[in-house]
């Protein structure tokens, strides 16, 4: 696990600092335990008595409605736990949004280790904060505001700071973005064009990049990062 986990700990994302300590803890506790890799787009099996820890990459969490449509519930990045013991949603699915490496921990093992429980607490809290922030989006009346805030959330949680701006290294489809904020794919496509015309959003290699000019929304994300 050492090489993979160390790579994840050094990931230059905005949230990398908060992940580093937990990844290092897992390295120390489970140095000989193999990680399970999943390629982008592959489903990740979930079992009732196991928690999965993301050591590299990003996992999409979603449910299926009765009409067959998907509802995006969240995104789990490095150090974040996921699994059936942490949710009451049914059905509950997970797929690898990017290439990922996962560590499997039985619930009995977690409950029997105060060190592991303490290490997980911060990252369970991050998942809860993310879930509440996603719920808060529904309170914004304008769809444009919901999409703008959602992009800022993605940049804060997963973005990479570059000279050109903050890159969101996720290839979410317009349909996935629409599902996350409760609108249509056509509306998301139109709004993304509007954001690009306003100058604060660009697209590079199918990644969204938020510009860091002080007059643009993404500039506010740099202050919390500087305080870490």
C-alpha positions, 0 to 999 in steps of 0.5 A, a space after each residue: 500500500 505504501 507507494 499508492 497511499 503516499 501518492 494519494 497523500 501528495 495529491 496537489 488538490 485544494 483539500 489534500 492537506 486534510 487527507 494526508 494524515 488519515 492516509 498516513 495512518 492507514 499506511 502505518 496500520 495496513 502496510 501489508 494489506 493490498 488495495 483493490 483497484 477499479 478502473 474509471 466507470 467500473 461499479 464498486 461492490 458494496 457489502 453490508 459489514 464493510 466500509 471502503 476507504 478511497 486511497 486514490 481517485 474519486 468515487 461517484 455515489 448514487 441511487 436509482 429512482 423508480 423511473 430508472 433515473 439516477 440521483 447523484 448523492 455525492 463524490 468521495 475522494 481520497 481518505 473518504 469512507 463509503 459503504 452500506 454501513 454509512 447510509 440508509 439509502 436503498 438502492 445505493 450504488 458506487 462507481 469509479 468516476 476516475 481510476 481508484 484504489 480502495 481499502 476494505 475495512 470490516 466494521 468489526 475491525 473499525 469498531 475495535 480500534 480507537 485509533 482507526 475510529 479517531 482517524 475516520 471521524 474527520 473524514 466522516 465529518 467531511 462527507 456529512 459537510 458535503 452532503 449538507 452543502 449539496 442539500 443547501 443548493 436546493 434552497 437557491 432559487 436560480 438554477 444559475 446560482 445552483 450550478 455556480 455554487 456546485 462548481 465552486 464546491 467541486 473545486 474546493 473539494 477536488 480542484 488542483 491549483 494551476 497557473 491558469 486557474 483551479 482545474 476540476 479533474 472530473 469528467 462529469 457529463 452535463 446530465 450528471 451535473 443536471 442531476 446534481 442540481 435538479 435541472 435539465 441537461 439542456 439548461 446546464 449546457 446553456 449555463 456553462 456556455 454563459 459562464 464561459 462567455 462571462 470569462 470565469 470558466 474555461 474548458 481544457 482537455 474536457 476539464 472545467 477550469 475556474 479562473 482566479 482573477 479577483 473579480 471571479 467567484 473562484 478567487 474566494 477558494 484560495 483564502 481557506 487554502 492559505 490558512 491550512 
